[in-house]
């Protein structure tokens, strides 16, 4: 990757300021989880409140002195802010405190850089990092902003800052070109699934809601799971079989978080497109979280941003093992499953989820006892090839009788291939 994570230097002073503006307010508990997920050593959390951020330093002079004292006392390597800082605020704070400053967006980017495993994921993270960096290139580079000089370097030249920006711009263009190819491949795979009429079910939800645990439980996969934010970054696809649906593709996606940086949403547009193009969304919710309702709202906001707000959704409340709740399916007035309560960790209620998905995706099924005459051997062979025959018997007259169960579209396609009319078939029983 373009930027490699440095070893050490992770002793951090944390700063969280309560603001009255709901749109700018962050959660201190979630901030601690983010810091823990990034692998930083928390020295102290400095809190406070302001009516509005200071334009120059985000915090006031008194709070700045408190942070400076903590940095000196604990010999901190960096100061982490649970807020989005302007580039000028970062530069001013670094100058005042004499150590690295990282805001909430930079922290999330660092976590993403650690979690990316696939080629596409690494490219997406690097693109977001570069676009985040472009506004911060002047930091610590003032001594390089004079024109180059010396033998062979006289003339108009360019500043080091301009060189940096040009190199970053070229790298961004290269990454975008590579991502375009990857997205074409992903779109080709998606179109193939659509043409084959294979439903796609995407797991979405707030980070650490338990999506990968549930994914592993349903698919017997071994996707990495951990009790930390953004344990999963790259999407994973597996096939599962449902009784009335057949093959279904289940997709595990990156977790959402409040105030997810827009650069990340843009960078991960191709990955999040899996949610927008899904047949059904499984919105997994940590039922034991105190921020449950707010987390639901945050996920719905991101889904709206990526164009997935209109995709049919099944709400699933996870971690009932931490609550006094029983596994169950809640239905609307028409009897359609709307919510499922389960525990992905224990497996309790996962069978109910599969039942609910089956009902939400259920297609028309042809089933019954079909009698064939001796000349219909090709039809018999075709039905066996489709794994549609559950029982085969012969009547006293020697006629072949097949107990069938298969999707209507597969049955009609077979009849079309054999130039047979559905009305010409003899059904002994057909519900």
N, C-alpha and C positions, 0 to 999 in steps of 0.2 A: 504493500500500500504506500501511498504518497507520504503519509505521516505514520511513523511508528511510535507506539506507546513507550515512553521512557520508564525504566525501572526506578523504583524509589521515588522520593519527593512527594509522598502522598499524605503527609501529616497536615491535617486541614483544620482551620477555624471556620465554623459555619455561621452564616448570618441570615436571619429570617426576620423580616419586617412586616408587621400587620398593617395592611392598607384598607381604608374604608371602601374603596372601589371594588365591587364584587368581581369584576372582570380581571383585575390585577392581583387578587388575593390568591395565595398559595397555601398548601397544607404542610405544616412543619413535620408531621409524622411521615408523610410521603417523601419529604425532602431527605429525612434521615434514611429511609429505605433506598432512595436513589444513591445517596452517598455510600451506603453499605454495599450496594450492588456494583458501584464503580471500584470498590476495593480501597477506598480512602480510610485513613485512620482518623477518627473523629476526636479532636482535642477538646473542643468546647463549642456549644451552640450559643450564640449571642442573639438575643431577641430584642424587640422594640416595636414601636408603632410610630407612624407618621401620617399626617393628613394627605400628603403627596410626596413623591420622591424628590430629592434635591436634584436639580438639573446638572450640577457639576459632579457630585460624588454619590448620588442616590441616597446616602445617609447624611445626617447632620454632623456638625463639628464634634459634638459631645460623643456621639456613637462612634465616630471615626477614631477618637482617642481611646475609647474602650476596645475597639478592634486592634488598634496599634499595640496597646498594652498586652493583649492576649497573644498577638503574634510574637512579641518579644519574650513574654513569659514562657510560652510553650515551644519557642523556636520553630514556628510553623513554616511549612514549605509553600502553602497556598491558602487563599481565602475563598471559600465557596459561597456564592449568593444564591438564595432560593428565589431569584427574580431574573428577568431578562434585563441586562444592562446595555446601555448604548456604548459604542466603541470609545467615545470620548470619556464616559464614566469609568470604563475599564482602565484606560490609560492614566487618568487622574488618580485612581485608587492605587494602581501599581506604583506610581511616582510617590504617593504619600506613604504607602505601607512597605515598599521595598520588597515585595514578593509577588508571586503570580496571583492573578485574580481570574476566577472562572465563574461564569453565571450559569443559570439553570439550563439554558440551551446548550452551552459548551459541555456541561456535565452529561446531559443526555447523549450528545454526540460521542463522548468518550465511551459511554457504556455500549452504544451501538457499535463502535469500532472494536470493542472487545468481543462482542457477541457474533459479529458477522462471520459466517463460515463458507457460504457459497460464493462463487465468482460474482454473481449478480449482486448479492448482498454487500460484498466488499466494495464494488464499484459504486453502489448507491450511497453507502456511508461516506466514501471518499468525496463524492460529488457534493454531498451536504456539507462536509467539512470545508471543502475549498470555497464554496459559496459563502459560508459563514466567515471564513478567513479574509475574504477580499476586503471587507470593511474594516479589518483590524490590522492591515499590513503595516501601517505607520507605527505601530506600537514597538518601541525599543529600537527603531531603525533611523532615528533622526540624524545620527552621525553619518549615515550613508546617503543622505539626500542631497549632498552637494554634487555638482557635475563631476564626472570622472575626468582625470587629467593624467599627464605623464606621457612618456614616449609611446607612440602608437595609439594613444587614447585621446588626443586633442581633437577639437572639433565640436560639433553640436552635442553628440553623445546622448545619453539619457540618464536620469537619476536611477539609483539602485531601486527605489520604490517603483519606478515605472517598469524596470526590468522584472521585478517580482510580480507585478500585476500582469505583465505580458506572459510570463511563464505560467502563472496560475490560469490565465485565460486559455492558453493553448492546451493545458492539461484538462481543463473543464470540457473543452471541445472534443478532445480525444475520448474522454469518459462517456460523454453524451453519445458519441458515435458508436462506441462499444455497446452501451446500454440499448441503443436503438436496435441493434442486431439481436440482443437477448430478448427484447420485447417482441420482436417479430417471431422468434421461435416460440415464446410463450403464447402469443396470439394464435399461432398455427396449431399448437396443442389444444388450446381452448376451442378453436373452431372444429377440430376433429371430434372433441367430446360432444359438442353441440350437434354435429351431423350424425353422430352415433346415438344421439338422444340419451346420453348418460347424464343424469342429474348431478350437479355439483353442490355440495353442502359446505359452506365456509364457517369455521369457528371464529367468532370475533368476541371481543370483550376487553375490559380494562386489564392492564398489565397485572400479572400475578393472580388472575381470577381462577386459574387452574385449567386453562385450555389444553396445554400439552399433556397434562395428567389424564384429562378426559380423552384426548386423542389417542394416547397410548392404550387406555382402557378399552376403547371401542375397536381399535385396529390391531392390537397386539404389537404395536410398533415400539421403538426404543428411542423416541425423541427426547432430547435432554430436558430434564425438569429440575427446578430448584425453587426454593422459597425466596425468590428475589425478583426484582423488577426486570423486565425484558430478558428473561431467561431464554426465550425463543425470539429469534429475529428473522430467520429465513423461513419462507413458507414450505410446508411439507405436505405432499399429497399421498393418499393411500386409498385403495379400493375396499369397499365393504359390500356385502350382499344383504339385501332386505327382501323379505318374503314376497310382498306384492309389488315390488319396484324392480328388483334385479340388482344390477351393479350400480353403485353410487360412489362418486369420488368425494372423499372427505378431506378438507383442506385446513391445516393449522396455520394461523396467520400471526403476525406481530401484534403484541398487545398495544392498546391505546393508553393515553395518559392525558390529564387535563393540560390545556395550553400546549399541546404537541406542536413543536416548532414548525412553521409553515414550510421551511426549507426541507424538513424531513418528509412532510406529506408530499411535496413535489418530487423529491428524490425517490420515494417509495411508491409512486403512483402506479407503476406496473405491478408491484406486489399487491397493493391494495385493490387493484383492478379485479383480482380474484374474488373479492367480496362483492364488487359492483356487478360482476357477471354471474354470480352464483344463482342457482335455482332457489335455494333456501339458506337463510342465515341462522346460525345457532348463536344467539347473543348470551354468552356465559357471564353470570353475575356472581360475585362473591357475596353470598347471602349473609355471611357473618361480619362483613365490613360495616363500620359505623358510617362510612361515606357511600353506602350502597346506592341511594337514589341519585346522589350527585355524580357518581361514577357512570350510572346508566345514561344520564344526560350528556356527559362528556363523550361517551362512545357514540351516541346518536348524532352529536354534532360532527364528529369526524366522518361518520358514515354519510352524512349529508354532504360534506366537503368532497368526498370521493365519488359521489353519485350513486350511493347504495341505499339511500333512504327509502326507496320504493320497493326494495327487494323483500319478499315475504320473510317474516322473522318469527322464530320460535324462541321465547325467552326461557332460559334454563338457570335456575338458582342452585348454585353449587355450595358445597361445604356444610350440608345439613348435619354432618356428624358433630359440628361445633354448636349446633342449635337443638332445641327440642322440637324438631320437625320430622315428619314422616315422608318418605318418598311418595310422590303422587303426581298425577296429571291434572291440571286445571283446564277446563274447556270453556269456550264461549257459548252463547245462546244456541248456536247451531251444532254444538257438539264437537267443534274443531279444536284440537289441542292448541292452547295458547302459552301455557307455562308448564314446566316440569321441575320438580324439586328432587335433587339427588346429591350423592357424594361421590365425586370422581375418585377420591383417595381410597374409599372402601369398596366402591363398586355398587353401593346401595342405590337403586333407582335407575341404573344405566339401562336395564332392560326396558323400563318405561320410556326412556328417551328414544330408544330404537323403535319402540311401538309408535311413539308420537311422530317421529320422522317418517316412518312407514305410512302413517295415515295422511300426513301432510303432502307426501309425494306420490301417494298411491295412484297408479294408472289403471286403466281398464284391463281386467284379467279375464282371459277365456279359460273356463274350467268346466269339467263335466265328463261324461262317459260317451266316447265317440266310437261308432261301429264302422269298420272298413270292410269293403268287399275285396276279393282276391286281387282285383286289377289295381288297387290303390297302394301298391307296395312302395312307390316313390313318396307318397304322402307319409306313410308310416316311417320310412327312413328319415325324411326331413324332420318329423316331430321328435324322433330320437336324437337327431343331431342338435336340436335346440334344447335338449334336456327337458322336454315338456311332458314326457310320459312318467307318471308316478306308479302306475300299475298296468300290466298287460295281461288280459285273459282271453279265452276263446269260448264262444257260445256253443251250445249243443249242436248247432248247425255248422260249426266250424268257422264262424265269422270272428275276425280279430276285433277285440274291444279294448280301447285305450282310455285309461283315466288320465285326463290332461290338466295341466295348469301352466299357462304361459301368457306373456303380455299380448294384448290384442293386436298391436302393431306388428309383432313378429309373426303371429298366426296369419294375418292378412297378407303380409309380404310373401310368406311361403305359398299361400294359395295362388297369389298372382304369378309367382315363378312357375307354378305347375299348371297354370291356366284352368284353375278349378273355381267354380262359383260356390260361395259359402252356403247358398241355399240348397245345393245338391248333396250336402253332407247329411248323414243320418246320426242324430244324437239320441242316445238311449235316455240319458238324463243330462240336463243343462240348467243350473240355477239361474 
